[in-house]
């Protein structure tokens, strides 16, 4: 099955077309150009929208706006093409792209998103138990490099591709394809807009 995959939860958007486990086309850009990227992927692969059998979309945690862009795009394309969607954690995709590494996504507000025994949470970097000798990846690891390295952890160079939640891994680890409306965002925290309304 030809799978269209993308993740817009971080400041760098990734997208890919994967056919039966083989990456056919891949792009790295920004969330605002996601639809252009999808078009470019299809042209690069010599495929048509009707050839896509499913969508694997990053559901976060990450930027609230980025996650919303990705989910809205996935839902719109899924409804138009009548294809199923699978949601994939951005942390899980990072982990899949860097075997054995600890994925860390920048959560803003001086916090990071991490996976805590299968359950994502937000925490201040100083509240994390950093494992000396372990490799930490993701834009959160880059932003708080000094903290992780001072605790004895390894953070690859800023331009190392392991810091990106590559869409190819979303396609490879996606499970449970189903109705687009069933895919929910993984925000972890209450969005700022909701916190403002609650006051």
N, C-alpha and C positions, 0 to 999 in steps of 0.2 A: 504494500500500500504506500502511495506517495503521501508523505506527511509534511505539512507546512508548520513550522515551529517558530516561535518568536518570544522574546522576553524584553519588556520595556520597564522593568521594576527599578533599574539602576540608571545612572546618568549616561550609560552607553547601552544602546539597544542592539540586540543581536537577532538575526533571523536566518533560517535555513530551510532547504528542501531536502528531505531524506527519503530515499526509496528503498524499502526493505533493508534498512540498516546501513545503507551507503549514502554518504553525503553527496548530493548532486550539485548543490549551489549553496553559498553562504555569504552573509553580509554583516558588517558591523557599522552602525551609524547612530542615529538618535531617534527617539520615539516620534518626533514630529514628521519624520520621513518614512514611517513604517509602511504605509500603503505603496509608496514609490518603491520601497525595497521589495515588497511582495511581488510587484509587477516585474522588477528587474530579475528577481530569482526565477520567476516563471519563464521569462524570455531567455535567460542564461541556460536554463535546463531544456529549453525547447518544449515546454509544457503549456497547457491551457488551464484556466481555473477549474474546469470540469474534471481535470485529471486528478485533482487533489482529493484524497479519500478521508482525510482527518486533519484536525488542527491540534497542536500541542502548545499551550500558552503558559507563560510564566505568571503565577498568581501572587508573587511576592514571597516574603515580605520585602519591602523597599519603599520607594517613593509612592505616596498615595496617588498622585496624578499619573505617574508612569504606569502603575498597576491598572488604573481605570482605563487608560488609553489602550493597553494591551487587551484587556477583557472586552472592552467595547468593540474593538476591531475584530477580535475572534468571534464574538457573537454576531456581528454584522455579516462577516464572511460566511459563517456557518449557516445562518438563516438563508442567505442568498444562494449558497451552493448546496444546501440541504445535506450537510455533512456533520459528523460528530466532533466533539471537542473533549480534550483531556487537560486538566489543570496540573501543572507541575510546580512544585516549590522552587523558588529561585535558589534557596540554600541547597536543596537536593541536586540541582543542576550544577552548581559550583562544585559540590563534593564529587559528582560524577566526572567532572573534568579535571580533577586533581586528586587522584587516588591517595587516600590516607591523610589528606590535608583537612584542616578545620576551616569551614566556610564562615566568613564574617561580612555582613552587609551593613553599610553605613545607614544608621537610622535617624541621622540628624539629632538635634537636641542633645548633643554630646553623648549619644548612645549608639550601640550597634545591635544588629539582629544576629542571633546565634541559634544553633540547634542544640537544645538541651534534652538529650535522650529521646529524640524523635519529636519533641515539641518546641517550636520556635518561641523565642522570648527576646525582649529588648532589655539591655543592661548597659550600664556605664562600663567602659573598658576596664577601669580600675576595680570593678566588682567581679570580673571574670577570673577564673582559675586558669592561668595560662600554663600550658605544658611546655617546659623547656625542651628544646630539640624538635618540637613539632612544627610543621609548616602551616602557616595561616594564609588564606587566600581570600580575595574579594576586595571591593572598594573600601570596606571598613578596615581591613587589615592594612591597606595602603595608607588610609587617612591617619590611623593610629599606629603606624609603623614603629615609632620610637617607644611606645608603651610595650608592644609585643616583643620587640627585639631586646629591650632592657630586661625583660623577664626570661630571656634565653630562647625565645621562639625564632623561627626562620620565616621571613616574609620575602618572597621573590621580588625581583626588580619591578618597578611600577608598570613597565610595558609588557610584563609577562602575561601571556594569554590566559593563564590559569586564574587571573583576577576577574575574567569576564564570565558571566553565566551564559556560555555558548549555547545557542538554540539547538545545535545538533544533539546535545545531551538531553534536552527536553524531549526531542523526538525519540531518542533511544530508550529513555526510562519511562515514558508516558504509559499509563495504564488506565483502564476504565474509561474508554471513550464513550461519551453519551451526549445527551441534549446540552446545547450551549448554555441554556438558562440554569442548569444544575451546577455549573462551575462557579465557585465562590472565591472572592479574593481572600488572601491570607494577610490581613493587615497587622495583626498582633496587637497594635495599639488603636485606640479610638482616633479617627481622623480629626485634624485640627478644626475643621468646620463643624463637626458634631460636638466637640468640646465647647466651642464658642456658643452654639445654640443652647446648650444645656445650662449655661450661666444665667 
